[in-house]
């Protein structure tokens, strides 16, 4: 056998003990291909020159970075169904005694105005329920005659005018407001009768100030404005059966409003459904303003207050003549007369029929 050739240029020549290696393995070692890894299958026997080289990844388009949006608060309710109603917690019961809840309705304010009965009594008014005196009896006599005439006028078919009484005087300072308030309180004391006292002396508003009632819109306003219901303007008092209606704000056309056809309709509205309601008017003096003459046309009875030993006969005749043109039943009430030996003052009552 020939000795294998020694090649000094190939230091990695296989050693004799490696003669059993395959030809490919020895060739790889001869060409310095590194450690040979045995193939795992036929596909690995393909020549390295035939294996496709790995391709570089395709270049990607440049996408600028997206700025983060501002944080958005998520809605409170993301359910598709409606949230359940929130039930307020129930406050625990009080530890000591009963306590009214905060939402308890407050007691309603009284629907009437209080009158100072004591002051009225000191000023000489015949307050119902007070001590019996001569003055109370005097106005009882006068009011009884007025109520009887109301019944007679109703039987005669006088209409709503039968329920209206005008109280006036010829001149100022004759006591007409004093008489009007006393008569209204005396009539209100009846068990089946109520009174609305109308303060048409708007320049002084003596009825309202004497009784301590607030001023406001009244009868003339209801006549001037059809949108106003006169019944809403009536002031209830704590004196059973007595209500007060202001005259309203004075205007330059008060007499014309009261002479209009609507005035009668408003008065009818005031007594509608109340056959036992009596309307008492307190107006300016007849010889001082024309308003009293117009109100006389709305009343079936007129009481002309005459101050004893003060009002002249001619003034009384002039005033009675003007009133009788609108109201055929004019009656004079003599105020402050003395006719008894005891000196007791008593109001006498006469009739003037035109």
C-alpha positions in Angstrom: 0.0 0.0 0.0 1.1 3.5 -0.8 1.5 5.9 2.0 -0.9 8.9 1.9 0.6 12.1 0.6 1.6 14.6 3.2 0.7 18.1 2.3 2.3 20.7 4.6 0.0 23.4 3.2 -3.1 21.7 4.7 -2.6 21.5 8.4 -6.1 20.2 8.9 -5.5 17.0 6.9 -7.5 14.2 8.5 -5.7 12.0 10.9 -5.5 8.3 10.3 -8.1 7.5 12.9 -10.6 9.7 11.0 -10.3 7.7 7.7 -13.7 6.3 8.3 -15.3 9.8 7.7 -17.3 10.4 4.6 -15.9 12.0 1.6 -18.1 15.1 1.9 -17.0 15.5 5.5 -13.4 15.3 4.6 -13.9 17.8 1.7 -15.6 20.3 4.0 -12.7 20.0 6.4 -10.2 20.4 3.6 -11.8 23.6 2.4 -12.1 25.0 5.9 -15.9 25.0 6.0 -16.2 24.6 9.7 -17.7 21.8 11.7 -19.9 19.7 9.6 -23.5 19.2 10.9 -25.0 16.0 9.8 -28.0 16.4 7.5 -31.4 15.7 8.9 -33.0 14.9 5.6 -32.5 14.7 1.8 -33.3 18.4 1.5 -30.2 19.3 3.4 -28.1 17.6 0.8 -28.7 20.4 -1.7 -25.6 22.3 -2.6 -25.3 25.6 -0.7 -24.9 27.4 -3.9 -28.4 26.4 -4.9 -30.1 27.7 -1.7 -31.7 31.1 -2.3 -30.2 33.9 -0.4 -32.4 35.5 2.3 -34.1 38.6 0.9 -34.0 41.9 2.8 -37.4 43.1 4.1 -39.3 45.4 1.8 -39.0 49.0 2.9 -42.0 50.3 4.9 -43.7 53.6 4.2 -42.9 56.2 6.9 -45.8 56.8 9.2 -45.5 59.8 11.5 -46.1 59.1 15.1 -49.7 59.9 16.2 -49.9 62.4 19.0 -52.0 61.1 21.9 -55.4 62.7 22.2 -56.6 64.5 25.3 -58.1 62.1 27.7 -61.8 61.9 27.5 -63.9 61.1 30.5 -66.0 58.1 30.1 -69.7 58.7 30.5 -71.1 57.7 33.8 -73.7 55.3 32.3 -72.5 53.1 29.5 -75.3 50.6 29.8 -77.7 50.2 27.0 -80.5 50.1 29.5 -81.8 53.1 31.6 -80.1 53.4 34.9 -82.1 52.7 38.0 -83.5 55.8 39.8 -81.5 57.0 42.6 -83.3 56.7 45.9 -82.5 59.3 48.5 -81.5 57.9 51.8 -84.2 58.0 54.4 -83.2 60.1 57.4 -83.3 58.2 60.7 -86.1 59.0 63.1 -85.4 61.6 65.7 -84.0 60.3 69.0 -86.1 62.5 71.2 -89.8 63.1 70.4 -91.4 63.7 67.1 -89.9 66.2 64.7 -91.7 67.6 61.7 -89.9 66.9 58.4 -88.2 69.7 56.6 -90.5 69.4 53.6 -93.7 69.6 55.7 -96.0 72.4 54.3 -96.2 75.5 56.4 -99.6 76.4 57.8 -101.5 78.6 55.4 -101.7 82.2 56.2 -105.2 83.3 57.3 -107.3 84.5 54.4 -108.7 87.4 56.3 -107.4 90.6 57.8 -107.8 91.4 61.5 -109.5 94.5 62.6 -108.6 96.3 65.8 -111.9 95.9 67.6 -110.6 97.6 70.8 -109.6 100.7 68.9 -112.9 100.9 67.0 -114.8 100.6 70.3 -112.7 103.5 71.8 -113.5 105.6 68.8 -117.2 105.2 69.3 -118.0 102.4 66.7 -120.7 99.9 67.5 -118.6 96.8 67.2 -120.6 93.6 67.1 -120.1 91.4 70.1 -119.0 94.3 72.3 -120.8 95.8 75.2 -124.4 96.8 74.6 -124.9 100.5 74.5 -127.3 103.1 73.1 -125.3 103.5 69.9 -125.5 99.8 69.1 -129.3 99.9 69.5 -129.6 103.0 67.3 -127.9 101.4 64.4 -129.9 98.2 64.9 -133.1 100.3 64.4 -131.7 101.9 61.3 -130.4 98.6 59.7 -133.7 96.8 60.4 -135.6 99.3 58.3 -133.0 99.0 55.5 -133.2 95.2 55.5 -137.0 95.3 55.4 -137.0 97.6 52.4 -134.5 95.2 50.7 -137.1 92.4 51.0 -139.8 94.6 49.7 -137.7 95.6 46.7 -136.9 92.0 45.9 -140.6 91.1 45.9 -141.1 94.0 43.5 -138.4 92.7 41.2 -135.9 95.5 41.7 -133.0 93.3 40.5 -129.5 93.5 41.9 -130.0 97.1 42.8 -132.1 96.0 45.7 -129.0 94.6 47.4 -127.1 97.9 47.2 -127.3 100.8 49.7 -125.5 104.2 49.1 -124.3 106.1 52.2 -123.3 109.7 51.5 -123.7 113.3 52.7 -124.2 116.8 51.3 -120.9 118.2 52.6 -117.7 116.9 54.2 -117.4 116.3 57.9 -120.9 115.1 58.5 -120.0 111.6 59.6 -121.0 109.6 56.5 -118.0 107.1 56.8 -118.8 106.7 60.5 -122.4 105.8 59.6 -121.3 103.5 56.7 -119.0 101.5 58.9 -121.4 101.2 61.8 -124.3 100.2 59.5 -122.1 97.6 57.7 -121.0 96.0 61.0 -124.5 96.0 62.3 -125.9 94.3 59.1 -123.0 91.8 59.2 -124.1 90.7 62.7 -127.2 89.2 61.1 -127.2 85.4 61.1 -128.1 85.0 57.4 -126.7 88.2 55.9 -123.2 89.3 54.7 -122.0 92.7 53.8 -119.4 94.1 51.3 -118.5 97.7 52.3 -117.1 99.5 49.2 -114.8 102.5 49.9 -115.5 104.8 47.0 -114.3 107.9 48.7 -110.9 107.2 47.1 -109.4 110.6 47.8 -109.5 109.8 51.5 -110.0 106.0 51.8 -111.4 106.6 55.2 -113.0 103.1 55.4 -109.7 101.4 54.7 -107.6 103.5 57.1 -110.2 103.3 59.9 -110.4 99.5 59.7 -106.6 99.2 59.2 -106.9 97.5 55.8 -104.4 97.7 52.9 -105.2 99.8 49.8 -105.1 98.2 46.4 -107.1 97.7 43.2 -110.8 97.8 43.6 -114.2 98.4 42.0 -113.1 101.1 39.5 -110.2 98.9 38.3 -112.6 96.0 37.7 -114.9 98.3 35.7 -112.1 99.7 33.7 -110.4 96.3 32.9 -112.7 93.4 31.8 -109.9 90.9 32.7 -110.3 91.7 36.4 -112.8 89.7 38.4 -114.2 92.0 41.1 -114.7 89.1 43.5 -110.9 88.6 43.6 -110.5 92.1 45.0 -112.7 91.7 48.1 -110.9 91.8 51.4 -112.2 89.4 54.0 -112.1 90.5 57.7 -112.1 88.6 60.9 -115.5 90.2 61.7 -117.9 87.5 60.6 -120.0 88.5 57.6 -118.1 91.7 56.9 -115.9 92.2 53.8 -114.4 95.3 52.3 -113.8 96.3 48.7 -111.4 99.1 47.9 -112.5 101.7 45.4 -109.2 101.5 43.5 -106.7 104.0 42.3 -108.3 107.5 41.8 -108.5 108.6 38.2 -109.9 111.6 36.3 -112.7 109.4 34.9 -114.1 107.7 38.0 -117.6 109.1 37.5 -117.6 108.1 33.8 -116.6 104.5 34.7 -119.4 104.3 37.3 -121.9 105.7 34.8 -121.0 103.0 32.2 -123.1 100.0 31.4 -120.2 97.7 32.6 -120.5 99.2 36.1 -123.9 97.5 36.6 -122.5 94.2 35.3 -119.6 94.4 37.8 -122.0 95.0 40.7 -124.1 92.1 39.5 -121.0 89.9 39.5 -120.3 91.0 43.0 -123.6 89.6 44.3 -123.9 86.7 41.8 -125.0 83.6 43.6 -125.3 85.4 47.0 -128.9 86.6 47.5 -128.1 87.4 51.1 -125.2 89.7 50.3 -125.7 93.5 50.8 -123.4 96.0 49.2 -122.9 99.3 51.1 -121.2 102.2 49.2 -119.3 105.0 51.0 -118.9 107.8 48.5 -117.6 111.5 48.5 -120.2 114.1 49.5 -122.8 114.9 46.8 -122.1 118.6 46.6 -118.3 118.0 46.4 -118.1 115.3 43.7 -120.4 113.9 41.0 -119.5 110.3 41.8 -122.2 109.9 44.4 -125.0 110.7 41.9 -123.7 107.9 39.5 -123.6 105.4 42.4 -127.2 106.3 43.3 -128.2 104.9 39.9 -126.7 101.5 41.0 -128.5 101.5 44.4 -132.2 101.0 45.3 -131.7 102.9 48.6 -129.7 106.0 49.5 -129.0 107.2 53.0 -128.1 110.9 53.1 -126.3 111.7 56.4 -127.1 115.1 57.8 -125.1 116.6 60.7 -127.5 118.1 63.2 -127.2 121.9 63.7 -124.5 122.1 61.1 -125.8 121.3 57.6 -128.1 123.9 56.1 -131.5 123.0 54.8 -130.7 124.2 51.3 -127.6 121.9 51.1 -129.8 119.0 52.1 -132.4 119.9 49.5 -129.8 120.3 46.8 -128.2 117.0 47.6 -131.5 115.1 47.9 -132.6 116.5 44.5 -129.5 115.3 42.7 -129.6 111.9 44.3 -133.3 111.3 43.6 -132.7 111.7 39.9 -130.9 108.3 40.0 -132.5 106.7 43.1 -136.1 107.3 44.0 -135.7 106.1 47.6 -133.5 108.8 49.3 -133.6 108.7 53.1 -132.0 111.2 55.5 -130.2 110.2 58.7 -129.8 113.0 61.2 -126.5 112.5 62.9 -125.6 113.9 66.4 -129.2 115.0 67.3 -130.3 115.4 70.9 -133.9 115.0 71.6 -134.3 113.5 75.1 -134.1 115.2 78.5 -131.1 112.9 79.4 -129.1 114.4 76.5 -128.6 111.1 74.8 -127.5 111.5 71.2 -129.6 109.6 68.8 -129.8 109.5 65.0 -133.2 110.2 63.6 -134.4 108.7 60.3 -136.5 110.4 57.6 -137.6 109.6 54.1 -137.2 111.8 51.0 -139.0 110.3 48.0 -138.5 112.0 44.6 
